Amino acid sequence: MRPAHHPKLIRRTPPGISTGDAPIRSKSEDRLERAPFAERITERIHASRTGPSVVFGLVGPWGGGKSSVLEMIKEILADERHRKEWTVVTFTPWSATDTAALTDEFYRAIADAMPRDDAGNTARRLLAAAAPTASAVSKAAITALIEKHLGEGSLKGIAKAGTDALADQTAKYTFDPQPDPFAERFTKISNAIRKTGKNILVIVDDIDRLHSDELLSVMKAVRLLGRFDGVHYLLSYDEQTLLGVLEQTDLAGNSRPRARDYLEKIVQYPFTLPPLQESHLADELRTHIGQVAQNHDLSTAPQNGGSMDAANYVFRTIPHRDQLTLRTLYRLFGQVDVLITLVGKSDINLIDATLVTALRLRHPELYRSLPKWRRDLLGGTSNAKYKITAKDWQKRITDTTGLTSEDEIQATYKGLVTLFPRMEHPVGMIAPGRREACRVSDSNYFHRYFAFRIPTDDVSDETVRVEFKHLLTDGTWPSESIVLECITDASRNDLVRTKIGMNVDLVADATSAQCASAATAITTHLDPEGEGLGFNYWGMVLYPILLRAICIAATPTDAEQIITDYRSTCGLIAITRVLASAPYVISANDLATLKQATTNLRNEVCDVVIHDLTTDRAPDQRTGTTPLTFVGYLDEEMWEQMRQIIDPMIRSGGITQGDLAARFVSTYSEQEIRSFHREEFEKLVPRESWRADQFPEDDGTLPLEDTTLVSLAMYAARVVRPILEAE
């Protein structure tokens, strides 16, 4: 694990410097401290200026920064120390359509490097004439072509015009059409180049990406056809890839040692690119993730009390960190940018988007398997019998990735555990904790990381926030509200409730009237007597809104009116369930304000419960009026208020404890009894006052086939009597 950044190692990207895949253009852009390396290579190249042609090599992995080093070498050779003696030209073998054209282009590249003076023009003319394509256009072919169309004797009359036309094919330089033997022509060119007083460095980048025949043509060109004194070569390649291409040639005969021997004959001085230092890798990662965050106006700072920012977290937890290159980082964060763009900046987690994308790019089959393992990844079962073990996970990884290295399998497994902390951890692993929104380990967000959009059964967090803010501002949902559509959709109701709950911070900016209107607008689209308004459901969302409406009302009368209006519109059960759902401890002042505003409501609830306790009614007439309906809202003062009424009635014989106990038996339906709620009953009739003669006698043999008060009283007696008899 890399220690915290030393200030000297934290290099922010200077303005104007790209973090893309293009190489840097100067030493001033060097963020990897490779300029000294480029200087030393240049010094060695410069030392070869008085000798024969030398082939240098720059060896490093794809995406390791070779092209950037080449650019710095070009810059150094162009400075005041070297420009009089050196000219740098880049040979691009990619532009050739075949091996003949490749060799032709090779000569032209050297010709273009000649100085613009007499000596340079001479050398350039000789080089152009030596190009295979130009040499192929022999005097005989030209003669045959001209005399065929214009008649015999015409050649002399148009010799000058013909020569000028041919010059268009030889970079506007004439040549002697008489063919020379290769050795004689080579000597003429070499002498002409020497007379220019210039040394030429021909840079050939990425030769490992050529086909085998093209590669051999380049090798032949730099080793034989272009080995002029004063002309030197710098070839850039990934050695393992290059050897793999050479192995396929007849020259190597599928032999890696023979391919290596051939390469060593061609490249005399290979310089190995310094490996990417961990500190530089960390800084590059920080630069890239910072750029993505800036593109989407996201923060990389530690979230919710965390100790690590996004860059440090990713750097610490990303699997296979030692195999990252500049190019893989560029590709990774380019794809992260795409994912965030498609899903939405507020609808996905930056860190998880990075780690999931890294997994997708490195192990696409494993990534595609994750959705079918969703339940296991998110910890959908606590049953040990069905729990996926570390060994099971490692087998899944092996089966989908084909990995055989134990270290790579473990690294991949730890990467999954980092994303899905409910998975069984490898021995000794302590994944750094994170409490952030929109994580892939949250069932509400999981599918976004695989759909590259907001799934059809999901709703954007940003949409929820915007519409909720509109509701708090205007008191109504926007037209064609997506959130309102979700509220009325049973399959998405809970999802959107959770997302609104994540935006309760907006309530702090709303007025009392706005909060009251918002609470009403939400509640009117919910079942006013359903469990959905209770604690852990919509009540936890509505309570803070309604509480703020009451507590910041201009006057106590205004606060009371808010309660009255909400109760009138939404119903008694709805308001009591909401007010019984405090998601946090409220202050004494707010509690006092709420209590005062709900005085009439509290009295109404007590009256409704007393009426149910003292009135014999059929089951269908008691719905929504029993003590159990309001048990979450009733506080000790309200219980005491009701005891003051009930106790005299018990003492006078107007009602029995058994009659009261019947009201504390819950039911599943009008035919099926559920259970007796002893704790709640004791709040009305304390345990120490229970008397056996207050409960009906029963031998327990008769079935209770309905939920009339008589049956409920008998059911309660069957619970209470054994308790009393056991004493």
N, C-alpha and C positions, 0 to 999 in steps of 0.2 A: 504494500500500500504506500502510495506516495505521500510524503509529509506535506504539511500546509505550505502554500506557495511562499517562497521568499520574494520580497518585493522586486528584486532585480530580475526574477524569472517570469514575472507577470508582464507580458508584452501585449498591449492592446493593439488592435489593428489600426494603423495610421489611416487618416482620411484618404479616400481615393484608392486604397489598396483592396483588390478583390480577394474574397475568400473562396473563389471558385477553383476550377480544375486547371485553369491556365497558369503557366509558369510565371514566376516573377520576372521582371525585366532588368532589375539593377540590384546592386548590393544594398542600397538603401531600403529595399523591401524585404531583405533577408530576415526572417523571424526564427530561423533554425540555427543561426550561428555557423553557417556553412561558407560564408565569404572567405575566411582564412583557408579553408580547404580548396576553394576555387583559385585563390591566389597561389597556392603551392603547386597545383596542377599547371597553372599558367607559367609559373617560373620554370617548371620542367620542360614544358613545350618550348618556351623561349630559348632554353639552353640548347635545343636541337637545331636551331636556325642555321648553323654553319655546317651541318652534316647532311647525310643522305636522308631520304624520306623516311619518316617514322610513323607508325600507326599506334595511337594511344587508345585506350579504352576507358569508358566510364561505366562501371558495373554497379547495378543496384536493382531492387525489385520494382515491378510496375507500381506506379503511384508513389514512389519513394522520394521524388523531387529531383530526378536527374536533369530534366529539362531546365529547371531553375538554375542548377549549377552551370549548365551549358550557357545560359544567358549571361551569367556573371562572368564566365570566362570570356565571352565575346565582348562584354563591357570593358574588362581589364585590358584586353589586347587592343581596344580602340582608344585607350587613354594616351596621354602625352608620352609615356615611357615607351610605348610599343607601336603606335600607329604608323610611324615612318618605316618600320620594318615588317609589319604584319598586316595582312588583309584576311578577314574571316569570311567564308562563304558557307552557306548551308546547302547541302545536297539532299534533295527530297526524292528518294526512290519511289515514293507512292505515286508520283505523277506519271510514271512510265506505264505504258500499256503492255509491254512485253520486255523480254531481256535485252533485245537489240535497242529498243527505245531507251531502256534504262542506262545502257552504256553510253548512248548518244547524249543523254541528259547529263551524265556524269562529266563528260568532256566539256559540255557547255557551261556547267557550273564552275569549273576551274577557269575557263576562258573569261567568264564574267568577272572573275576576281583580279584580272590583270589591270595594271594602272592605265590611265588614259594618256599615254605618251607613245612615242614611236616604238620604244622597246616593248611596251605593253601591247600595242596594236599588232606587232609582229608575232608575239607569242599567242595572242588571241586568234590571229588568222591561222596559224599552224594548228592550234587546238581545234578550231572549228573544222578545218579541213580533215583532221584526223578522226573526227566523229564518225562512227560506223555508218550512220545514215547518209552523211555527205559523201563519204568514200564510195558507198554503194552506187551513188549517182555518177557513174563513170563517164568518161568522155565518149566511149562507144555508144552508151545508151542515149546520151544527149544527141549525138550525131544522127543516130538512127531515127530518133523522134522528129528532129527538125527536118531532115531531108525527105522523110516520108510524106510530110504535109506540104512542104514548100519547094521541093525539087532539089536536084543535085546542084551544088555550087552555092546554095543559099547560106551555108554555115558561115563562110568567111564574112559575108555581108552583115550578119547579125551577131557576130561573136561577142561584141561588147554588150549588146542588149541581153544576149543569153547569159553572159556572166553576171550582169546586174540582177537579172531575175533569179539566178541561182543563189545570189547573195542573200535573198530573203530567206532561204532555207538554212543559211549558215551564219545567222546572226549578223547579216550585212557585211560580212568579210569575204573577199574573194579568195580563191585557193587555186593552186596548181593542179589541174586535173590529171596530171601524170601520176600514177600510183607509185609510192615509194615503198621499199621493204620496211617492215615494222620497226626493226632496230634502227635503221637510218632516220626514219621519221621520228622515233622516240628521242634520239639524240638531238635532233634539230629542236624539238620542243623543249627539251631539258635545258639546252644552251640558251634558248630564247627566254625562258623563265628566269634563268640565273641572271641574265643581263638586265632584267627589270629591277633588280635590287630588292625585290619584295619576297617575303616568305608568305606562303598561303597555308591557312588552316582550314581544311574542309571538315565540317561537322556533319555527321550523319546520325540522326536520332532515331531511336526505336527500330533498329534493324532486326530485332527479334520478332517483329510482327510481319516480316516478309515471308512469302512462300519460299520453299527450299530452293527452287531454281533462281528466284530473284535474289535470294541471300547469297548464293554462290556467285552470281554476277557481280554483286557489290564487292564481295571478297576478292574476286579476280580483278576488279577495277582498281581497288586500293593497293593490292599487292603486286600487280603486274602492269596493267595498262596505264595506271596513273602514278607510278612510283618515280615521279620526277624529283630531282634535287630541288629543295626549297618548298616542296609541297608536302604537307603533313596532314594526318587524318586523326580525327577524334570520333570514335564510334561509341554510341550509347546503347546499352542493352541490359536485359535481365539474363544473367548467365545460364540459369537452368532452362529457361525458355529457349534461348538461342541454341544450346546444346541439343535440346529436344528436336528442333528444326533440322539441325545438321545431321542428327542421327538418321533422319529419314532419307538422306541423300545416298546415292550410290557410292560416293566418296567415303562415307563413314560406315555404310553397310550395317545400320542398326546397332553400331557399337558406340557406347558412350565414351570409352577411352579414346577411340580413334577420332571422334568428334572433338573431344577436348584437345587432342594433339594438333588437329588442324587449326582450331581456334588460337592456340598458343603460337602457331607459326605466323598467323595473320596479325594478331595484336601483340605488340612487343612490350608495351607498358600499360597494363590494366590498373586503373585506380578504382578501388572499391568505395562506393558511397558510404559515408559514415552512417551508422544506424540512427534512426530517429530516437533522440533521447526522451526519456519518460517525461521530463519537465517540459520539453518542447511539445510532446504529444498532448500533455495536459493543457498547455496554452492554446494549441491549435483547436482542441475540442472546445475550450472555453470561448474562443473566438467564433467558432461555427455556431454553437448553441446560442451564443449571445446575439448573433446576426439573425437567426431564426426568431428568437424572442422579440427582437426589435422589429422585424418584418410584421409581426402579428400583435405588437403592443402587449407582450407578455412579460412577466417578471421572472427572473432567475433567482431571486433572493430566497433564503430559507422561508418555508411556509409553516404557519401554526406552531411556532416555537421550535422548529427543526434546527439542527446544528449545521447542516450542509446546504449550500446553494445547489442549483440544478447541475452546474458543470462538475462540481466536486462529487456529487452523488453518482452521476453517470460514469465519471471516470473511475470511481471506486468499484462500481458494480457491473459494468459492461463486460460480458464474457469475451474471452480471447483478446484481451487488450493488447497483448504483445504482438498480435498479428495485424494491428491497425496500421494503415499507411495514410499519407496525405490524401491520396485518391479515395480510399475507402471512407475516410471522414467526410470528404466532399460529397461522395455519393450518398452516404448515410444521411447527412443533414439536408441534402437536396430532397430526399424522399420524405424526411420528417416534415419539411416545409410543405410538400405536396399533401401529406396526410392532414396536417392542421388546416390547410386551405380548404380541403374537401369536406372535412367534418365540421370545422368552425373553431375559432380560437378559444371560445368559452365553453366548448363542448368536449374537450379532450385534455388530458394531462400532458404537459410538455415532457416531463421525465419519462413517463410510461410510453409516450409516443416514440421517444428516442430508443428506448430499450426494446420495445416490440418491433420497431423497424429494423433494428440491428439483428434481431432474431430472424425476421422475415428475409433479409438479404443474405444472411449466412446459411440459414437452414429453412428454405421455403417449404419443404414437405412437413417439417415439424410445426411451422407456423400454421399451415393449412389444417393440421390435425387438432389444433387447440380448441376450436369451437365444439367439436364432438366430445371433448373432454371437459367441457365447461363446468359441469357439476362437480367433478373431482378437483378442478383447479380452484373453484370458489368455496370449497369445503361444504358441499351440499349435504353431506351425511356425517353424522357423528358415530354411526355404528361401526365399531372396529372391524366387524366381519367384512364390510364392504369398503373400508378405507384403503386408498392406494398407498402402498409403502414406498420408501425411497428406492428399494430394489425394483419395484414395478415401474416407477418413473424412469429409472435408468434404462430399463429394457425398452420402454416406449421410445426413448430418445435414440437408442441404438437402432431400433427397427426403422425409424423414420428418417434418420440422418445418415445411417451407414457408418457412423463414427466407430473406430476401433480403439482409439487412444483413451485410456482411462482418465487421463488428465482432461482431455477435451470433453468427454462425457460428463465429468464432474463439473467442469466450468459451465457447460450448457445447463445442467440441472440446477446449479446455484443461481444462474441467471433467471430461470423460471421461478424459483422460490422467491427471489427478489421481487418479481412482478406479482406473484400469487402467494402471499405469506401464510395462507392457511394450509399450504402443502406441507407434507412432512419434511422437516429440515434435515440436511445431511449432518452427520455427527460433527459437532464443533462449530457449526455455522450459526452466526448471529446476524441476521439481516438487519441493516439499519432501518429504524422505524420511520414511517412517514404518515402524517395525517393530512391528506390533501384531497381535493375534490376531483371527480371525473376519472378515478383510477380504473385501470383495466380489471382489477380485482373486485370492483363493485359490480354487482349483477346488473345495475341500471346502466352501466357504461360499457360493459364487456364487448358487446357486439359492434360498437362503433369502431373499434380497432381492427375489425375484419371486414366491415361493410364499406369502409371509405366514404361514409355518409352517415346521416342520422337515419337509423332504420325506420321502416314505416310504422312500427308499433312503438316508436320512441318519440320524444319531443325535445327540441333543442333547449339547452339550459339558457342560452342567450334569448331565445324567444320567450321563455317563461319569465325571465327577469324583465324584459322590455314590456310584456303585457301586464305583469304584476305592478310595475311602476305606473303604467297607464291607468290601471285600476285605482291605485292609491291617489293618483293625481285627479282623475276625472270622476271617480266613483262608479264607473261602469267599465265593462270589458270592451276592448276595441271591436269594431265590426269584423265579422268572420274570425273571431278569436279562436286560435288553435288550442289555447289553454282551456277555454270553456268547453270546447269540443271534447277534450280529454277528461275533464271533470265529469261530464255526463256519459262517458264511455267507461263501463265497469272494468274493462281490461287495462285501462290506462289511468284510472282514477288515483290509485295509490302512487303511481309513478309521478304524476304531476303534483300530487300533494307533497311528496318528498322534495321535489324541486322548488316549489314555492317556499317550503320551510327553510331552504338554503338561502333564501333571499329576504328573510325577515329584517335584515339590516336596513332595508328601504323604509320600513315602518317608522324609523326614527326621524325621518324628514317629513312625514305626513302630519297634517293637522288633525284635530279631533274629529271634525266632520268627515274628512276624507277617510279616516280609519273606520268610522262607523258605517259609512257607505260601502267600503270595501268588504267589511265583515258580513254585511247583509247580502251583498252581491254574490259572495262565495256560498254562504249558507243556503240561500234560496235554491241553489241547484244541487243540494244534497238531500238525502233522506232525513227529514227533521226528527224522526224518531228512531233512526237506525244507529247501529253501533259505530258507524263511521265518524260520528261527531265526538266520540269519546277520547280518552287519554291514549296516546301513542298513535292517534289517527288525526283527523282534521282538527280536533280540539286543540292540539299542540300548535297548529298554525294559526287558528282563529283567536286563541286566548291572548297572545301578545298584541294583536291588532285591536281587539275589543278593550283590553286593559288600557292601552294608550289612549284610545278614544275617551275613556272615562276619566283617566288621571290627568289629562291636559285640557279637559273641558273648562270653559271660561268660568262657570259657576257650578255649585252643587246641583242646582236645578237643571242645568244643561246636562250634567252627568246622569241624573235620574231619568231625564227624557230620552237619552240614548238607550238606556236599559229598557225603558217602556216601549220605545219604537222597535227595538230589536226583538223583544219578547212578542210584541204584537204581530210582527211580520213573520218571524221564524218559528214561534211556538215555545211553550214552556219547557218541554223536554230538550229542545235544541239549545236554548240559552243556558240551562242548568248543566248540560253535559259539556258545553264549551267552557263555562266558568269553573267546572270541576277538573279542568285539564291543564292546570298550571305546569309548564315545562321546566320551571325554575322557581327558586324561592324569591318571593317578591318582598320589597322593602316594607317596613312598618307603616310608612306614610301612604304608600300605594294601597296597602291592605286596608287601611282605615278609610281611604277615599272610596275604594270599591265596596266596602261594607256599607258605607253611608248611602251610596248610590243604589244599592240593591236591597234597601230596607223593605220596600214594598214587595219585591220579588221573593225575599226570604219568607215573609209572612204568607204570601200566596202559596208557596211550596208547603209550608207547615199546615196550612188549612187543607190543602189537597190531600196530604198524607193522613191527617186526622180524620178527614171524611172517609177515606178508604178503611182506616182502622176501626171505625165505629159504625160502618154501614154494611149491611149484608147485601151483596150484589152478585149477579151471575158472572162467570169468568169473562165473557165478552164485554161486560160493562166496566171491568176493573183495569182494562188495558191502559197502560201509560199513566196510572195514578197510584201505584202501590209504593210502599216505602222503598222497595228495591229499585224502583225506577229512578229515584232521586238520591240513592244511598251515597253516591260519589259526591254530591253537592252538600249534603247535610253535614254541618259542623256541630261541635259540642253544644254551642249555644242553642242551636235549633233543636237538637235532641232534648235539651233541658226544657226548652219552651214546650215541646210536645209532652214531656213527662209531667209537667205541671197540669196538663189537661187530663192525661190518661190515668195517673195515680188515683185521684179521687174516684174515678169511675170503677177502678178495680176494687177499691176499698168498699164502695157502696154496693158492689155486686152487679153493677150495670154492664160489666164486660169481664170476661175471664182472661187469664194469661194465655190460655189455650186459644181463645178467639184471636188474640193479638199475634200469637205465634203463627197462626195460619197465614197471616199476611207476609211472613218472612220465608215462605216456601216458594221457590222458583219453579217454573214449569217449562217444558219444551213446547207444549201445545195445550189446547183445551182438554186433551185427553191424557197427557203424560206428565207426571210429576218429575221434577229434576232433583232438588235437594233443599234441605233446611239450612238457612244462613244464621248460624248460632251467634257469631260475633256481632252481627248487626242487630239481632234481637236483644242481645244483652245491653246494647246502648239505650234501648227503650225500657226494657225490664231487666235491671241488673241481676246477675246470677244469684246473689245472696237473698233475693226476694222470691225466688221461684218456690212454688208450693205444688206438691203432687195433686192435691185436690182441685187445682185450677186447670188440670189437663184431663181430657176424656180418657176413661179406662178402655182398654182394648187388648184382646188376647193375641193380636197380630196375625190372625188367620184370614180375615176378610180381605180380599183384594181391593185396592183403591183404583177404581176404573175411570174416575173423572177428576176434574180439578176444581170442584165446588169447594166452598170454604169449609164445609163439613169434612170432606176428604183431606183437605190441606191441614186442618186442625188435627185430624187423626194421625196424619203422617208426622207432624211436628211432635205429637205426644209420643210416638214410637221412638223418637230420638231423645226427648227430654226425660221421660220416665226412667229409662235405664240409668241415666246419669244420677237422678235423684235417689233411686233405689240402691245404687252402689255406694252411697255415703253411709 
